Amino acid sequence: MQTVNFIGYKCSVKVSRYNRGISPCLRLVNTEGMPVATATVNVPGLQLPPDFVIIKNYAENEGILPALIAAKIVHPTGQTVPVGHCIGYICELAPEVAAQLPSVELNNIKL
């Protein structure tokens, strides 16, 4: 299980997918299992490879991108995407994190 230090908490990374779409979702929980942050955002209609995420590094999540990079959870691509009036950072999941993603089936093709 991957861990990351964020805003003074040692967190576990929970890997799932958003309910709408197939985008990966990364949530951080503390050692008691309580939610600390959702590191990703879902941008409907944006086509990304299945092991790419958009990291929310603003507002209450400020500083989460460098923490995830330091923990080798994500690898930055250098690309960004507008998220409302802010910017989301497109990153590739580390292979061991991507391997934890639940599979999805689209038109009888399992991803």
N, CA, C and O atoms as a DFTB+ gen file, in Angstrom:
444 C
 N C O
     1  1       0.849      -1.180       0.000
     2  2       0.000       0.000       0.000
     3  2       0.894       1.243       0.000
     4  3       1.859       1.326       0.760
     5  1       0.565       2.189      -0.846
     6  2       1.335       3.421      -0.942
     7  2       0.938       4.372       0.181
     8  3      -0.224       4.443       0.583
     9  1       1.947       5.107       0.681
    10  2       1.667       6.126       1.679
    11  2       2.242       7.452       1.204
    12  3       3.193       7.497       0.423
    13  1       1.646       8.522       1.693
    14  2       2.079       9.867       1.338
    15  2       1.894      10.758       2.558
    16  3       0.927      10.604       3.303
    17  1       2.818      11.686       2.762
    18  2       2.683      12.667       3.838
    19  2       2.054      13.926       3.261
    20  3       2.574      14.520       2.316
    21  1       0.920      14.326       3.846
    22  2       0.209      15.502       3.358
    23  2      -0.393      16.245       4.536
    24  3      -1.064      15.642       5.374
    25  1      -0.167      17.519       4.605
    26  2      -0.622      18.454       5.648
    27  2      -0.472      17.879       7.061
    28  3      -1.361      18.021       7.901
    29  1       0.651      17.239       7.298
    30  2       0.927      16.719       8.623
    31  2       0.372      15.339       8.908
    32  3       0.522      14.843      10.025
    33  1      -0.260      14.704       7.943
    34  2      -0.810      13.368       8.120
    35  2      -0.018      12.368       7.293
    36  3       0.390      12.665       6.170
    37  1       0.198      11.188       7.849
    38  2       0.701      10.066       7.072
    39  2      -0.546       9.372       6.531
    40  3      -1.369       8.869       7.296
    41  1      -0.674       9.351       5.214
    42  2      -1.902       8.877       4.588
    43  2      -1.672       7.643       3.729
    44  3      -0.612       7.472       3.126
    45  1      -2.673       6.799       3.689
    46  2      -2.732       5.704       2.728
    47  2      -3.466       6.225       1.504
    48  3      -4.331       7.095       1.605
    49  1      -3.112       5.682       0.354
    50  2      -3.763       6.079      -0.897
    51  2      -4.767       5.001      -1.272
    52  3      -4.408       3.836      -1.444
    53  1      -6.023       5.398      -1.395
    54  2      -7.092       4.490      -1.823
    55  2      -7.342       4.745      -3.308
    56  3      -7.622       5.873      -3.715
    57  1      -7.240       3.699      -4.103
    58  2      -7.364       3.801      -5.553
    59  2      -8.710       3.233      -5.971
    60  3      -9.047       2.096      -5.644
    61  1      -9.478       4.043      -6.703
    62  2     -10.786       3.595      -7.195
    63  2     -11.063       4.308      -8.517
    64  3     -10.159       4.869      -9.136
    65  1     -12.293       4.277      -8.926
    66  2     -12.724       5.011     -10.120
    67  2     -13.939       5.861      -9.756
    68  3     -14.712       5.518      -8.861
    69  1     -14.087       6.978     -10.470
    70  2     -15.261       7.823     -10.254
    71  2     -16.507       7.079     -10.720
    72  3     -16.453       6.271     -11.647
    73  1     -17.631       7.364     -10.063
    74  2     -18.886       6.702     -10.409
    75  2     -19.323       6.993     -11.835
    76  3     -19.887       6.127     -12.503
    77  1     -19.069       8.187     -12.296
    78  2     -19.452       8.561     -13.662
    79  2     -18.201       8.589     -14.513
    80  3     -17.366       9.483     -14.373
    81  1     -18.070       7.625     -15.383
    82  2     -16.895       7.556     -16.228
    83  2     -15.916       6.523     -15.716
    84  3     -16.204       5.782     -14.777
    85  1     -14.760       6.486     -16.343
    86  2     -13.775       5.482     -15.971
    87  2     -12.526       6.093     -15.357
    88  3     -11.549       5.391     -15.098
    89  1     -12.556       7.391     -15.126
    90  2     -11.377       8.082     -14.609
    91  2     -10.964       7.551     -13.245
    92  3     -11.811       7.324     -12.381
    93  1      -9.657       7.353     -13.049
    94  2      -9.179       6.931     -11.733
    95  2      -9.400       8.017     -10.680
    96  3      -9.395       9.211     -10.981
    97  1      -9.591       7.577      -9.454
    98  2      -9.781       8.478      -8.317
    99  2      -8.792       8.084      -7.225
   100  3      -8.676       6.909      -6.876
   101  1      -8.082       9.073      -6.690
   102  2      -7.148       8.838      -5.588
   103  2      -7.653       9.578      -4.363
   104  3      -7.850      10.793      -4.397
   105  1      -7.863       8.837      -3.277
   106  2      -8.289       9.433      -2.016
   107  2      -7.233       9.130      -0.960
   108  3      -6.668       8.037      -0.927
   109  1      -6.979      10.098      -0.111
   110  2      -6.031       9.916       0.983
   111  2      -6.805       9.755       2.281
   112  3      -7.733      10.513       2.562
   113  1      -6.413       8.754       3.074
   114  2      -7.021       8.534       4.382
   115  2      -5.905       8.457       5.416
   116  3      -4.799       8.009       5.112
   117  1      -6.199       8.896       6.642
   118  2      -5.176       8.875       7.689
   119  2      -5.053       7.471       8.276
   120  3      -5.722       6.545       7.819
   121  1      -4.205       7.315       9.279
   122  2      -3.935       5.994       9.857
   123  2      -5.160       5.372      10.523
   124  3      -5.200       4.158      10.726
   125  1      -6.156       6.183      10.866
   126  2      -7.408       5.659      11.428
   127  2      -8.442       5.370      10.345
   128  3      -9.551       4.932      10.648
   129  1      -8.085       5.614       9.080
   130  2      -9.017       5.369       7.980
   131  2      -9.951       6.527       7.682
   132  3     -10.865       6.397       6.868
   133  1      -9.724       7.670       8.341
   134  2     -10.574       8.842       8.117
   135  2     -10.110       9.597       6.870
   136  3      -8.907       9.707       6.632
   137  1     -11.046      10.116       6.071
   138  2     -10.665      10.840       4.858
   139  2      -9.881      12.111       5.167
   140  3     -10.223      12.862       6.080
   141  1      -8.828      12.337       4.394
   142  2      -8.025      13.550       4.502
   143  2      -8.232      14.412       3.263
   144  3      -8.426      15.622       3.378
   145  1      -8.192      13.802       2.077
   146  2      -8.331      14.569       0.837
   147  2      -8.640      13.642      -0.325
   148  3      -8.269      12.468      -0.318
   149  1      -9.317      14.180      -1.312
   150  2      -9.427      13.536      -2.615
   151  2      -8.446      14.277      -3.505
   152  3      -8.600      15.474      -3.749
   153  1      -7.442      13.567      -3.987
   154  2      -6.341      14.193      -4.724
   155  2      -6.690      14.501      -6.177
   156  3      -6.062      15.360      -6.796
   157  1      -7.673      13.815      -6.717
   158  2      -8.003      13.935      -8.138
   159  2      -9.327      14.644      -8.351
   160  3     -10.136      14.784      -7.434
   161  1      -9.527      15.086      -9.578
   162  2     -10.821      15.619     -10.007
   163  2     -11.235      14.886     -11.267
   164  3     -10.391      14.438     -12.043
   165  1     -12.524      14.768     -11.465
   166  2     -13.083      14.137     -12.651
   167  2     -13.548      15.239     -13.583
   168  3     -14.362      16.080     -13.199
   169  1     -13.042      15.241     -14.793
   170  2     -13.451      16.233     -15.790
   171  2     -14.218      15.493     -16.883
   172  3     -13.606      14.926     -17.788
   173  1     -15.559      15.491     -16.813
   174  2     -16.346      14.767     -17.804
   175  2     -16.018      15.228     -19.226
   176  3     -15.854      16.420     -19.488
   177  1     -15.930      14.268     -20.121
   178  2     -15.676      14.573     -21.523
   179  2     -14.205      14.647     -21.883
   180  3     -13.863      14.636     -23.066
   181  1     -13.330      14.722     -20.898
   182  2     -11.897      14.773     -21.176
   183  2     -11.387      13.353     -21.388
   184  3     -11.546      12.493     -20.521
   185  1     -10.776      13.112     -22.537
   186  2     -10.254      11.793     -22.872
   187  2      -8.782      11.704     -22.489
   188  3      -7.941      12.390     -23.070
   189  1      -8.481      10.872     -21.526
   190  2      -7.109      10.625     -21.098
   191  2      -6.849       9.123     -21.148
   192  3      -7.794       8.337     -21.094
   193  1      -5.589       8.710     -21.249
   194  2      -5.298       7.281     -21.130
   195  2      -5.829       6.759     -19.788
   196  3      -5.948       7.529     -18.835
   197  1      -6.145       5.478     -19.703
   198  2      -6.793       4.944     -18.500
   199  2      -5.969       5.013     -17.224
   200  3      -6.522       4.879     -16.132
   201  1      -4.660       5.219     -17.333
   202  2      -3.834       5.302     -16.130
   203  2      -3.345       6.730     -15.865
   204  3      -2.320       6.926     -15.212
   205  1      -4.074       7.713     -16.370
   206  2      -3.763       9.126     -16.138
   207  2      -4.824       9.732     -15.235
   208  3      -5.984       9.322     -15.262
   209  1      -4.416      10.714     -14.431
   210  2      -5.318      11.403     -13.505
   211  2      -5.115      12.909     -13.621
   212  3      -4.117      13.384     -14.161
   213  1      -6.083      13.636     -13.101
   214  2      -5.971      15.089     -12.979
   215  2      -5.897      15.389     -11.492
   216  3      -6.827      15.097     -10.740
   217  1      -4.775      15.980     -11.072
   218  2      -4.546      16.267      -9.659
   219  2      -5.025      17.682      -9.337
   220  3      -4.712      18.647     -10.035
   221  1      -5.795      17.767      -8.254
   222  2      -6.277      19.048      -7.733
   223  2      -5.246      19.569      -6.737
   224  3      -5.143      19.067      -5.618
   225  1      -4.480      20.583      -7.155
   226  2      -3.419      21.130      -6.304
   227  2      -3.752      22.573      -5.907
   228  3      -2.867      23.429      -5.879
   229  1      -4.999      22.837      -5.607
   230  2      -5.436      24.180      -5.233
   231  2      -6.404      24.076      -4.057
   232  3      -6.854      22.992      -3.687
   233  1      -6.704      25.223      -3.492
   234  2      -7.609      25.327      -2.331
   235  2      -7.104      24.416      -1.208
   236  3      -5.926      24.466      -0.852
   237  1      -7.986      23.589      -0.652
   238  2      -7.598      22.736       0.477
   239  2      -6.586      21.658       0.093
   240  3      -5.997      21.023       0.968
   241  1      -6.381      21.449      -1.199
   242  2      -5.416      20.447      -1.673
   243  2      -4.062      21.049      -2.038
   244  3      -3.212      20.347      -2.586
   245  1      -3.844      22.310      -1.754
   246  2      -2.572      22.931      -2.114
   247  2      -1.414      22.154      -1.491
   248  3      -1.384      21.920      -0.283
   249  1      -0.469      21.763      -2.331
   250  2       0.687      21.000      -1.893
   251  2       0.565      19.505      -2.100
   252  3       1.520      18.768      -1.853
   253  1      -0.585      19.044      -2.548
   254  2      -0.772      17.605      -2.714
   255  2       0.014      17.054      -3.908
   256  3       0.471      15.911      -3.868
   257  1       0.177      17.856      -4.970
   258  2       0.928      17.378      -6.138
   259  2       2.374      17.060      -5.777
   260  3       2.829      15.956      -6.074
   261  1       3.129      17.983      -5.145
   262  2       4.498      17.614      -4.789
   263  2       4.569      16.434      -3.811
   264  3       5.516      15.649      -3.857
   265  1       3.581      16.307      -2.938
   266  2       3.573      15.181      -1.993
   267  2       3.384      13.856      -2.736
   268  3       4.046      12.870      -2.414
   269  1       2.492      13.824      -3.719
   270  2       2.262      12.601      -4.497
   271  2       3.466      12.256      -5.370
   272  3       3.789      11.083      -5.556
   273  1       4.123      13.276      -5.902
   274  2       5.329      13.044      -6.711
   275  2       6.444      12.495      -5.824
   276  3       7.114      11.532      -6.199
   277  1       6.648      13.097      -4.651
   278  2       7.692      12.650      -3.729
   279  2       7.471      11.203      -3.291
   280  3       8.428      10.456      -3.089
   281  1       6.201      10.813      -3.144
   282  2       5.859       9.450      -2.724
   283  2       5.847       8.473      -3.895
   284  3       5.589       7.283      -3.715
   285  1       6.127       8.978      -5.094
   286  2       6.147       8.153      -6.314
   287  2       4.799       7.498      -6.592
   288  3       4.723       6.348      -7.023
   289  1       3.733       8.263      -6.332
   290  2       2.371       7.824      -6.622
   291  2       2.015       8.220      -8.055
   292  3       1.386       7.452      -8.783
   293  1       2.427       9.432      -8.450
   294  2       2.157       9.934      -9.800
   295  2       3.437      10.489     -10.409
   296  3       4.389      10.828      -9.706
   297  1       3.433      10.570     -11.738
   298  2       4.520      11.173     -12.494
   299  2       3.924      12.312     -13.309
   300  3       3.030      12.067     -14.119
   301  1       4.385      13.554     -13.127
   302  2       3.807      14.685     -13.861
   303  2       4.122      14.595     -15.355
   304  3       5.188      14.129     -15.757
   305  1       3.174      15.050     -16.156
   306  2       3.374      15.078     -17.610
   307  2       3.781      16.467     -18.087
   308  3       4.240      16.628     -19.218
   309  1       3.613      17.476     -17.222
   310  2       3.868      18.853     -17.624
   311  2       2.662      19.493     -18.289
   312  3       2.714      20.657     -18.684
   313  1       1.573      18.736     -18.416
   314  2       0.356      19.253     -19.033
   315  2      -0.667      19.618     -17.958
   316  3      -0.714      19.021     -16.882
   317  1      -1.483      20.620     -18.287
   318  2      -2.544      21.045     -17.378
   319  2      -3.861      21.108     -18.136
   320  3      -3.895      21.051     -19.365
   321  1      -4.936      21.227     -17.382
   322  2      -6.274      21.335     -17.955
   323  2      -7.081      22.282     -17.070
   324  3      -6.949      22.245     -15.847
   325  1      -7.921      23.138     -17.680
   326  2      -8.760      24.007     -16.846
   327  2      -9.764      23.183     -16.043
   328  3     -10.393      22.260     -16.561
   329  1      -9.898      23.538     -14.773
   330  2     -10.892      22.931     -13.885
   331  2     -11.606      24.096     -13.228
   332  3     -11.134      24.640     -12.230
   333  1     -12.740      24.477     -13.788
   334  2     -13.413      25.686     -13.318
   335  2     -12.514      26.879     -13.564
   336  3     -12.062      27.106     -14.686
   337  1     -12.251      27.651     -12.501
   338  2     -11.358      28.811     -12.605
   339  2      -9.932      28.469     -12.182
   340  3      -9.104      29.361     -12.004
   341  1      -9.648      27.182     -12.023
   342  2      -8.329      26.733     -11.569
   343  2      -7.686      25.849     -12.621
   344  3      -8.202      25.704     -13.729
   345  1      -6.557      25.262     -12.265
   346  2      -5.823      24.394     -13.175
   347  2      -5.641      23.037     -12.513
   348  3      -5.271      22.947     -11.342
   349  1      -5.908      21.970     -13.285
   350  2      -5.620      20.612     -12.848
   351  2      -4.363      20.131     -13.543
   352  3      -4.098      20.507     -14.685
   353  1      -3.596      19.312     -12.869
   354  2      -2.322      18.825     -13.392
   355  2      -2.476      17.381     -13.858
   356  3      -2.826      16.501     -13.071
   357  1      -2.215      17.146     -15.133
   358  2      -2.333      15.814     -15.699
   359  2      -1.084      15.013     -15.333
   360  3       0.042      15.427     -15.606
   361  1      -1.310      13.869     -14.712
   362  2      -0.216      13.005     -14.270
   363  2      -0.510      11.563     -14.653
   364  3      -1.660      11.158     -14.820
   365  1       0.561      10.813     -14.784
   366  2       0.439       9.379     -15.016
   367  2       0.612       8.672     -13.677
   368  3       1.492       9.021     -12.891
   369  1      -0.233       7.678     -13.424
   370  2      -0.099       6.889     -12.205
   371  2       1.147       6.019     -12.292
   372  3       1.481       5.510     -13.362
   373  1       1.828       5.849     -11.174
   374  2       2.931       4.891     -11.120
   375  2       2.357       3.510     -11.436
   376  3       1.215       3.227     -11.073
   377  1       3.125       2.644     -12.104
   378  2       2.591       1.328     -12.499
   379  2       1.995       0.529     -11.342
   380  3       0.970      -0.129     -11.519
   381  1       2.616       0.573     -10.162
   382  2       2.075      -0.198      -9.034
   383  2       0.763       0.386      -8.519
   384  3      -0.040      -0.335      -7.926
   385  1       0.536       1.663      -8.734
   386  2      -0.737       2.291      -8.363
   387  2      -1.785       1.964      -9.420
   388  3      -2.912       1.601      -9.084
   389  1      -1.423       2.087     -10.688
   390  2      -2.348       1.772     -11.778
   391  2      -2.813       0.317     -11.704
   392  3      -3.946       0.011     -12.077
   393  1      -1.954      -0.577     -11.229
   394  2      -2.316      -1.986     -11.114
   395  2      -3.433      -2.213     -10.100
   396  3      -4.083      -3.258     -10.133
   397  1      -3.668      -1.268      -9.209
   398  2      -4.720      -1.392      -8.194
   399  2      -6.083      -0.939      -8.700
   400  3      -7.092      -1.143      -8.025
   401  1      -6.124      -0.322      -9.888
   402  2      -7.388       0.180     -10.410
   403  2      -8.368      -0.948     -10.675
   404  3      -7.996      -1.962     -11.265
   405  1      -9.620      -0.790     -10.246
   406  2     -10.617      -1.788     -10.596
   407  2     -10.847      -1.755     -12.104
   408  3     -10.817      -0.689     -12.718
   409  1     -11.073      -2.906     -12.687
   410  2     -11.312      -2.945     -14.131
   411  2     -12.721      -2.436     -14.434
   412  3     -13.615      -2.489     -13.590
   413  1     -12.891      -1.945     -15.654
   414  2     -14.206      -1.505     -16.129
   415  2     -14.434      -2.167     -17.472
   416  3     -13.490      -2.561     -18.156
   417  1     -15.698      -2.283     -17.838
   418  2     -16.027      -2.876     -19.116
   419  2     -16.827      -1.877     -19.946
   420  3     -17.868      -1.385     -19.510
   421  1     -16.335      -1.588     -21.132
   422  2     -17.003      -0.693     -22.061
   423  2     -17.222      -1.425     -23.369
   424  3     -16.267      -1.886     -23.995
   425  1     -18.461      -1.532     -23.781
   426  2     -18.786      -2.210     -25.035
   427  2     -18.109      -3.575     -25.115
   428  3     -17.520      -3.926     -26.137
   429  1     -18.199      -4.343     -24.025
   430  2     -17.642      -5.684     -23.934
   431  2     -16.116      -5.719     -24.038
   432  3     -15.553      -6.776     -24.320
   433  1     -15.442      -4.604     -23.821
   434  2     -13.993      -4.555     -23.799
   435  2     -13.570      -4.218     -22.371
   436  3     -13.919      -3.162     -21.844
   437  1     -12.830      -5.109     -21.762
   438  2     -12.412      -4.903     -20.379
   439  2     -11.140      -4.060     -20.355
   440  3     -10.169      -4.379     -21.041
   441  1     -11.142      -2.976     -19.561
   442  2      -9.977      -2.110     -19.426
   443  2      -9.306      -2.351     -18.096
   444  3      -8.298      -1.715     -17.788
